[in-house]
Amino acid sequence: MSDRGGGYDDLANRLAAVAADLDERTFDMLREASAEGRGRPADDKRLTQARRAIEKAINLLRGRDSAPDD
């Protein structure tokens, strides 16, 4: 598998799909917790951190600087 021009858009696009899956699961989890009158689920923080890490990887693969950590 060669990638002409040094781009990694195919990998970045696959990671973007994973990030979208994480978003969907997170929103479903939050919706369920809200409907049941519960607070923020414990896994929300972990999924959010994973989503941020994937976004940084996407930016690196696409040759963009990732945003600094806050």
Rosetta constraint file for C-alpha pairs under 8 A:
AtomPair CA 3 CA 7 HARMONIC 6.24 0.50
AtomPair CA 3 CA 8 HARMONIC 6.93 0.50
AtomPair CA 7 CA 61 HARMONIC 7.31 0.50
AtomPair CA 7 CA 62 HARMONIC 6.85 0.50
AtomPair CA 8 CA 12 HARMONIC 6.25 0.50
AtomPair CA 8 CA 61 HARMONIC 5.57 0.50
AtomPair CA 8 CA 62 HARMONIC 6.42 0.50
AtomPair CA 9 CA 13 HARMONIC 5.88 0.50
AtomPair CA 9 CA 61 HARMONIC 7.04 0.50
AtomPair CA 9 CA 62 HARMONIC 6.34 0.50
AtomPair CA 10 CA 14 HARMONIC 6.32 0.50
AtomPair CA 11 CA 15 HARMONIC 6.20 0.50
AtomPair CA 11 CA 58 HARMONIC 7.98 0.50
AtomPair CA 11 CA 61 HARMONIC 7.54 0.50
AtomPair CA 12 CA 16 HARMONIC 6.10 0.50
AtomPair CA 12 CA 57 HARMONIC 7.61 0.50
AtomPair CA 12 CA 58 HARMONIC 4.86 0.50
AtomPair CA 12 CA 59 HARMONIC 7.87 0.50
AtomPair CA 12 CA 61 HARMONIC 6.05 0.50
AtomPair CA 12 CA 62 HARMONIC 6.81 0.50
AtomPair CA 13 CA 17 HARMONIC 6.36 0.50
AtomPair CA 13 CA 58 HARMONIC 7.83 0.50
AtomPair CA 14 CA 18 HARMONIC 6.49 0.50
AtomPair CA 15 CA 19 HARMONIC 6.16 0.50
AtomPair CA 15 CA 54 HARMONIC 6.54 0.50
AtomPair CA 15 CA 55 HARMONIC 7.99 0.50
AtomPair CA 15 CA 57 HARMONIC 7.98 0.50
AtomPair CA 15 CA 58 HARMONIC 6.58 0.50
AtomPair CA 16 CA 20 HARMONIC 6.20 0.50
AtomPair CA 16 CA 54 HARMONIC 7.70 0.50
AtomPair CA 16 CA 55 HARMONIC 7.54 0.50
AtomPair CA 16 CA 58 HARMONIC 7.08 0.50
AtomPair CA 17 CA 21 HARMONIC 6.31 0.50
AtomPair CA 18 CA 22 HARMONIC 6.26 0.50
AtomPair CA 19 CA 23 HARMONIC 6.19 0.50
AtomPair CA 19 CA 51 HARMONIC 5.67 0.50
AtomPair CA 19 CA 54 HARMONIC 6.55 0.50
AtomPair CA 19 CA 55 HARMONIC 7.38 0.50
AtomPair CA 20 CA 24 HARMONIC 6.22 0.50
AtomPair CA 21 CA 25 HARMONIC 6.23 0.50
AtomPair CA 22 CA 26 HARMONIC 6.02 0.50
AtomPair CA 22 CA 47 HARMONIC 6.65 0.50
AtomPair CA 22 CA 51 HARMONIC 6.59 0.50
AtomPair CA 23 CA 27 HARMONIC 6.10 0.50
AtomPair CA 23 CA 51 HARMONIC 7.57 0.50
AtomPair CA 24 CA 28 HARMONIC 6.11 0.50
AtomPair CA 25 CA 29 HARMONIC 6.05 0.50
AtomPair CA 26 CA 30 HARMONIC 6.14 0.50
AtomPair CA 26 CA 44 HARMONIC 6.29 0.50
AtomPair CA 26 CA 47 HARMONIC 6.80 0.50
AtomPair CA 26 CA 48 HARMONIC 7.84 0.50
AtomPair CA 27 CA 31 HARMONIC 5.98 0.50
AtomPair CA 28 CA 32 HARMONIC 6.11 0.50
AtomPair CA 29 CA 33 HARMONIC 6.18 0.50
AtomPair CA 29 CA 41 HARMONIC 7.38 0.50
AtomPair CA 29 CA 44 HARMONIC 7.75 0.50
AtomPair CA 30 CA 34 HARMONIC 6.05 0.50
AtomPair CA 30 CA 40 HARMONIC 6.94 0.50
AtomPair CA 30 CA 41 HARMONIC 7.05 0.50
AtomPair CA 30 CA 44 HARMONIC 7.71 0.50
AtomPair CA 31 CA 35 HARMONIC 6.10 0.50
AtomPair CA 32 CA 36 HARMONIC 6.21 0.50
AtomPair CA 33 CA 37 HARMONIC 6.11 0.50
AtomPair CA 33 CA 38 HARMONIC 4.92 0.50
AtomPair CA 33 CA 39 HARMONIC 6.48 0.50
AtomPair CA 33 CA 40 HARMONIC 7.02 0.50
AtomPair CA 33 CA 41 HARMONIC 6.90 0.50
AtomPair CA 34 CA 38 HARMONIC 5.79 0.50
AtomPair CA 34 CA 39 HARMONIC 7.02 0.50
AtomPair CA 40 CA 44 HARMONIC 6.94 0.50
AtomPair CA 42 CA 46 HARMONIC 7.63 0.50
AtomPair CA 43 CA 47 HARMONIC 6.13 0.50
AtomPair CA 44 CA 48 HARMONIC 6.06 0.50
AtomPair CA 45 CA 49 HARMONIC 6.18 0.50
AtomPair CA 46 CA 50 HARMONIC 6.22 0.50
AtomPair CA 47 CA 51 HARMONIC 6.09 0.50
AtomPair CA 48 CA 52 HARMONIC 6.28 0.50
AtomPair CA 49 CA 53 HARMONIC 6.26 0.50
AtomPair CA 50 CA 54 HARMONIC 6.22 0.50
AtomPair CA 51 CA 55 HARMONIC 6.21 0.50
AtomPair CA 52 CA 56 HARMONIC 6.28 0.50
AtomPair CA 53 CA 57 HARMONIC 6.33 0.50
AtomPair CA 54 CA 58 HARMONIC 6.18 0.50
AtomPair CA 55 CA 59 HARMONIC 6.27 0.50
AtomPair CA 56 CA 60 HARMONIC 6.22 0.50
AtomPair CA 56 CA 66 HARMONIC 5.34 0.50
AtomPair CA 56 CA 67 HARMONIC 7.53 0.50
AtomPair CA 57 CA 61 HARMONIC 6.13 0.50
AtomPair CA 58 CA 62 HARMONIC 6.16 0.50
AtomPair CA 59 CA 63 HARMONIC 6.16 0.50
AtomPair CA 59 CA 64 HARMONIC 4.92 0.50
AtomPair CA 59 CA 65 HARMONIC 6.31 0.50
AtomPair CA 59 CA 66 HARMONIC 5.63 0.50
AtomPair CA 60 CA 64 HARMONIC 5.58 0.50
AtomPair CA 60 CA 65 HARMONIC 6.39 0.50
AtomPair CA 60 CA 66 HARMONIC 6.61 0.50
